[in-house]
Amino acid sequence: MSTANPYERFLDGRGLEQILDTTPNEIASLLAKIGLERSEVRPAPGKWSAAETVCHLADCELVFAFRLRQTLAEDGPTLQPFDQEKWAAAYPGIEADEALSVFGSVRRWNLHLIQNASPTAATRPVHHPERGSMTFQTIVETMAGHDLNHLSQLRRLAGSEAAVS
């Protein structure tokens, strides 16, 4: 597994753009199964609820939006890591549907950028202080693997998938 993309192991062979394109609808479907009331219930102490997971996805999509654009606009930029647990402190009171709306909008914006980037964009270098050397393509791969990781968690919460090892 690449340290540049800690979510590489979740990639399932589908095209990255297909994964990125279908994730918002998959989240919506899973939230419908979970229901509004259950979406705010944490499955165990220290674990995020479905609503918190979707808030995290929305936050990450904002981060990915900046990272993608920074990689295209600057020569060899250094990305800024963030503490997801500290960001999660703001999640209580945000409904899953509200977070999904943000996620879906920013995802469509990011997909537009990815699909319209020049062929040379994929190899544009970027540095992550914790993960080392990456490229624009690594960021896209990370987005897809990150989606699949959290979709698996939401499926478990919806009761429609056994735990993935």
C-alpha positions, 0 to 999 in steps of 0.5 A: 500500500502506498503511504501517499494514499492510505486509502488505496486498499479500498479501491475496487477496480472501478474507474475513479471518476465512476466512484467519485460520481456515484458516491453522493447518490450512494450516501443518500440511499444509505441515509434513507435506510438509516433514517434521520433519528438513527443517523445521529446515533453513534454505533459505539463510544468514540465512533462517528454516527452516520451524520458525523461521517457525512459531515466528515466527508463534506469537510474532506471534499472541501479540503480535496477541492483546495488541494486539487486546485493548489496542485494545478495552480502552484509548482510543487506546493506543500499541502496542509494536513488537518486534525479530523477529530478537532474538525469533528467537534463542530459536527453536533447539530448538523443534520446528515442531509445538510452535510450531504448537500454540501458534499454533493455540490462540492463533489460535482465542482471537483469532478468538473475540475478533474474531468476538464484537467489537462492530460499532464495534470495527473503527474503534477507533483505535490508534497504532503508533510505526513505522506510524502510526495504525491501527484494530482492523480494520487489526490484523486485516488485518495478521494475515491478510496476515502469514499469507499472506506466511509461508504463501507462504514455507512453500509454497516450502519444501515445494516446492509453490509458485513464488516469489511476487514 
